[in-house]
Amino acid sequence: MLSRRNMLCALSTAAVPPPAPPPARVLVPAYFAPHVRPGLWERISDPRLRCVVLNVASGPGANPDPVYVRAARRVTARGGTLAAYVDVSYGRREAGLVLADLKKYRRWYGVNDVFFDQVPSEAEGVAYMRGLVDRARVAGARLTVFNHGTHPDPAYLDLADVLVTFEGPVTRYAAAEPPAWALAADSARLCHLVYGCRSEDMEVVAALARRRNAGVRYITDRAGANPYDGLPSYFARLVGG
């Protein structure tokens, strides 16, 4: 693991931001409850965000939650995009259970778009994910996000709208060089999720994300078992307002 000094040196050497870069599209993993952090849900009801990931209980939960129903309606009423959190366990989860989760999100929360988590990265998983995406799109999904957490086989670009090709702490980010296909792809289709990033380092990390062709991202100073249980202290800067 890099020391903070070495990490910053590597980041700043590798990433010189271009002049007046366009604002990033921000994807927010909102893994915090509206009744616990209502003020944060007010802040993410923002149409400038690429999407907000709705995660009730590592999925839709056992029953509809009226607090989440109200929060979801607020986001969409203001022009925001919600994506349903669905875990596929790297292709090991039975497809019927995944589809049942998608149906619950639609019926209970009015959410058709989907954020598939723990998506396989190998070519062998493409057929499994193709089946899920086809069903999701038939049911009304306009946005599908795959969270691989690493660079997958490029065949997945044919399936999803956005691929999360990095998820991890900032101390690992300097060494996470993308393959050629990722540098050549449409940047709006690649997302990086970086946590544990101090406020004073945020611009440097954002510059490296631009260099690595990630047009969608989420950078946070939070860390621990769930770095997405709140918003970064610099959320306004991240969004651009």
C-alpha positions as a printed Julia matrix, in Angstrom:
241×3 Matrix{Float64}:
   0.0     0.0     0.0
   1.28    3.47   -0.91
   1.99    6.02    1.8
  -0.06    9.18    1.48
   3.02   11.15    0.34
   3.88    8.61   -2.36
   0.25    8.32   -3.38
  -0.08   12.09   -3.86
   3.19   12.21   -5.78
   1.99    9.49   -8.13
  -1.4    11.11   -8.6
  -0.1    14.61   -9.22
   2.59   13.38  -11.61
   0.12   11.29  -13.57
  -2.73   13.76  -13.7
  -2.55   17.34  -14.93
  -6.11   18.59  -15.41
  -7.01   20.18  -18.73
  -8.13   23.83  -18.7
 -11.75   24.42  -17.71
 -12.81   20.74  -17.72
 -16.53   20.04  -18.01
 -18.26   19.07  -14.76
 -18.31   15.35  -14.03
 -21.51   13.39  -13.87
 -21.8    12.15  -10.32
 -23.25    8.78   -9.34
 -24.22    8.67   -5.66
 -24.38    5.3    -3.86
 -26.99    6.43   -1.31
 -26.53    3.68    1.24
 -28.09    5.71    4.05
 -31.7     5.75    5.21
 -33.91    8.81    4.58
 -35.31    8.74    8.12
 -31.77    8.73    9.58
 -30.28   11.35    7.23
 -33.21   13.3     5.75
 -31.05   16.34    5.02
 -28.75   14.27    2.84
 -31.64   12.94    0.8
 -32.73   16.52    0.26
 -29.26   17.3    -1.14
 -29.23   14.34   -3.54
 -32.63   15.24   -4.98
 -30.64   17.02   -7.66
 -31.21   16.52  -11.41
 -27.53   17.33  -12.13
 -26.53   13.94  -10.72
 -26.1    11.05  -13.15
 -28.09    8.89  -10.79
 -28.77    8.08   -7.16
 -28.55    4.41   -6.19
 -31.52    3.4    -4.04
 -30.46    0.69   -1.6
 -33.14   -0.14    0.99
 -31.66   -3.25    2.59
 -28.95   -4.56    0.25
 -31.91   -4.82   -2.1
 -35.57   -3.76   -1.98
 -36.23   -5.17    1.5
 -38.93   -7.61    2.57
 -41.76   -5.08    2.42
 -42.25   -1.6     0.98
 -40.87    1.11    3.25
 -42.99    4.29    3.17
 -40.02    6.47    4.12
 -38.09    5.28    1.07
 -41.21    5.63   -1.07
 -41.44    9.32   -0.17
 -37.7     9.85   -0.7
 -37.82    8.15   -4.1
 -40.77   10.27   -5.2
 -38.96   13.44   -4.15
 -35.9    12.61   -6.22
 -37.87   11.79   -9.37
 -40.3    14.72   -8.92
 -37.3    17.07   -9.09
 -36.0    15.49  -12.27
 -33.44   13.15  -10.72
 -32.67    9.59  -11.74
 -32.91    6.65   -9.33
 -31.34    3.25   -9.94
 -32.32    0.18   -7.93
 -29.5    -1.57   -6.06
 -29.47   -5.27   -6.95
 -26.68   -7.67   -5.97
 -25.87  -10.44   -8.46
 -23.05  -12.02   -6.4
 -20.61  -12.18   -9.34
 -23.07  -14.18  -11.4
 -23.73  -16.78   -8.73
 -27.15  -15.49   -7.68
 -30.16  -17.23   -9.2
 -31.57  -15.08  -11.99
 -35.11  -15.54  -10.71
 -34.21  -13.9    -7.39
 -32.57  -10.97   -9.18
 -35.64  -10.44  -11.34
 -37.88  -10.65   -8.28
 -35.89   -7.8    -6.72
 -36.33   -5.71   -9.84
 -40.06   -6.31   -9.77
 -40.27   -5.2    -6.13
 -38.41   -1.98   -6.85
 -40.83   -1.22   -9.7
 -43.97   -2.01   -7.72
 -42.98   -0.49   -4.38
 -40.77    2.46   -5.3
 -41.51    3.19   -8.95
 -37.89    2.59   -9.93
 -37.11    0.9   -13.26
 -33.44    1.79  -13.74
 -30.94   -0.52  -12.1
 -27.48   -0.59  -10.52
 -26.24   -4.18  -10.59
 -23.6    -4.72   -7.89
 -20.87   -7.37   -7.7
 -21.07   -8.0   -11.43
 -18.71  -10.63  -12.87
 -15.78   -9.35  -14.92
 -14.85  -12.43  -16.95
 -16.23  -13.18  -20.41
 -18.03  -16.22  -18.98
 -20.43  -13.92  -17.12
 -21.6   -12.0   -20.18
 -24.47  -14.36  -21.05
 -25.79  -14.27  -17.47
 -25.79  -10.45  -17.41
 -27.26  -10.22  -20.91
 -30.29  -12.17  -19.75
 -30.83   -9.87  -16.78
 -30.39   -6.68  -18.78
 -32.76   -7.85  -21.5
 -35.45   -8.49  -18.9
 -34.77   -5.2   -17.13
 -35.09   -3.24  -20.38
 -38.33   -4.98  -21.34
 -39.66   -3.93  -17.93
 -38.77   -0.29  -18.58
 -35.13    0.28  -17.56
 -33.56    3.18  -19.45
 -30.33    3.16  -17.44
 -28.35    0.09  -16.45
 -25.14    0.31  -14.44
 -22.75   -2.61  -13.85
 -20.47   -2.37  -10.82
 -17.52   -4.61  -11.62
 -15.18   -2.63   -9.37
 -12.38   -3.4   -11.84
 -11.9    -3.37  -15.59
 -13.97   -6.22  -17.03
 -13.93   -7.95  -20.36
 -14.84   -5.21  -22.91
 -17.81   -7.3   -24.1
 -19.78   -5.88  -21.15
 -19.82   -2.51  -22.92
 -22.38   -4.01  -25.3
 -24.77   -4.62  -22.4
 -24.77   -1.77  -19.89
 -24.99    2.0   -20.18
 -22.34    2.58  -17.5
 -19.58    0.3   -16.21
 -17.98    0.93  -12.81
 -14.4    -0.03  -13.62
 -12.81    1.02  -10.33
 -14.1     0.87   -6.77
 -11.7     1.13   -3.88
  -9.64    3.34   -1.56
  -7.63    6.27   -2.85
  -4.43    4.49   -1.81
  -5.06    1.94   -4.6
  -6.15    4.43   -7.22
  -2.72    5.58   -8.4
  -1.83    2.05   -9.54
  -5.17    1.28  -11.24
  -4.14    1.94  -14.83
  -6.91    1.32  -17.39
  -6.54   -0.93  -20.44
  -6.55    0.53  -23.95
 -10.22   -0.24  -24.58
 -11.27    1.84  -21.56
  -9.24    4.83  -22.74
 -10.9     4.6   -26.15
 -14.48    4.22  -24.87
 -17.05    6.97  -24.46
 -16.12    8.52  -21.1
 -19.81    8.92  -20.19
 -20.02    5.13  -19.96
 -17.23    4.63  -17.41
 -17.46    5.31  -13.68
 -14.93    5.3   -10.84
 -15.89    5.1    -7.14
 -13.01    6.27   -4.92
 -13.24    6.5    -1.13
 -10.99    7.65    1.7
  -9.94   10.75   -0.27
  -9.15   13.79    1.86
 -10.66   17.14    0.92
  -7.32   18.65   -0.08
  -6.67   15.73   -2.47
 -10.03   15.69   -4.21
  -9.07   17.83   -7.23
  -5.97   15.73   -7.85
  -7.97   12.51   -7.79
 -10.66   14.04  -10.02
  -7.95   15.05  -12.49
  -6.65   11.49  -12.58
 -10.18   10.21  -13.18
 -10.44   12.53  -16.18
  -7.1    11.29  -17.47
  -8.38    7.73  -17.12
 -11.49    8.57  -19.15
 -14.02    8.16  -16.33
 -16.76   10.68  -17.12
 -18.93    9.46  -14.23
 -17.51    9.27  -10.74
 -17.99    9.51   -7.02
 -15.15   10.58   -4.75
 -15.65   10.64   -1.0
 -13.61   11.25    2.12
 -15.65    8.65    3.97
 -14.15    5.21    4.59
 -14.73    2.09    6.68
 -17.04   -0.86    6.11
 -19.59    1.35    4.33
 -17.99    4.49    2.88
 -21.37    5.34    1.32
 -23.31    5.81    4.57
 -23.18    9.59    4.11
 -22.02   12.25    1.68
 -18.46   13.56    1.39
 -17.69   16.81    3.18
 -16.94   18.33   -0.24
 -20.14   17.12   -1.95
 -21.0    20.58   -3.3
 -17.56   20.85   -4.93
 -17.91   17.36   -6.38
 -21.23   18.18   -8.02
 -20.04   21.6    -9.13
 -22.22   23.97   -7.17
